[in-house]
Amino acid sequence: MTTPTLTRPELTAADRCDRCGAAAQVRAILKGGELLFCGHHARAHEAKLKELSADIQR
């Protein structure tokens, strides 16, 4: 018996960056939830997200 894997839906044009409201390109999944970022803010926060062991989905 296999265990089903939960997947998050693909980002759409309706998904917006949590920092500036631009189109979201990256989803960062943390223990407490998820954050969506545009490319600029994903790059700006990438080091900290990796430090927090975020699952980064592009």
C-alpha positions as CSV (number, residue, x, y, z in Angstrom):
1,M,0.0,0.0,0.0
2,T,1.4,3.4,-1.0
3,T,0.9,6.6,1.1
4,P,-0.6,9.4,-0.9
5,T,1.6,12.5,-1.3
6,L,0.0,15.9,-0.7
7,T,0.9,18.3,-3.5
8,R,0.2,22.0,-3.6
9,P,-1.5,23.5,-6.6
10,E,0.6,25.2,-9.3
11,L,0.9,29.0,-8.8
12,T,-1.5,31.0,-11.0
13,A,-1.8,34.6,-12.1
14,A,-4.1,35.1,-9.1
15,D,-1.3,34.2,-6.6
16,R,0.5,37.3,-5.4
17,C,3.8,38.0,-3.6
18,D,3.3,38.4,0.2
19,R,5.8,41.3,0.3
20,C,4.8,43.6,-2.7
21,G,1.7,42.1,-4.4
22,A,3.5,41.3,-7.7
23,A,2.8,37.9,-9.4
24,A,4.1,35.1,-7.2
25,Q,6.8,32.9,-8.8
26,V,8.0,31.0,-5.7
27,R,6.3,29.2,-2.8
28,A,8.2,28.8,0.4
29,I,6.8,26.2,2.7
30,L,7.7,26.5,6.4
31,K,6.5,24.6,9.5
32,G,3.9,27.3,10.3
33,G,2.6,27.8,6.8
34,E,3.6,29.1,3.4
35,L,4.8,32.3,1.9
36,L,4.5,33.4,-1.8
37,F,7.2,35.6,-3.3
38,C,7.9,37.3,-6.6
39,G,11.3,36.5,-8.2
40,H,12.9,39.7,-6.6
41,H,11.8,38.9,-3.1
42,A,12.5,35.2,-3.4
43,R,16.1,36.1,-4.2
44,A,16.3,38.7,-1.4
45,H,15.1,36.2,1.2
46,E,16.6,33.0,-0.2
47,A,19.4,32.7,2.4
48,K,17.1,33.1,5.4
49,L,14.6,30.7,3.9
50,K,17.3,28.1,3.5
51,E,18.5,28.7,7.0
52,L,14.9,28.0,8.2
53,S,14.8,24.8,6.1
54,A,12.0,26.0,4.0
55,D,10.9,23.8,1.1
56,I,11.2,26.2,-1.8
57,Q,9.1,25.5,-4.9
58,R,9.6,27.4,-8.1
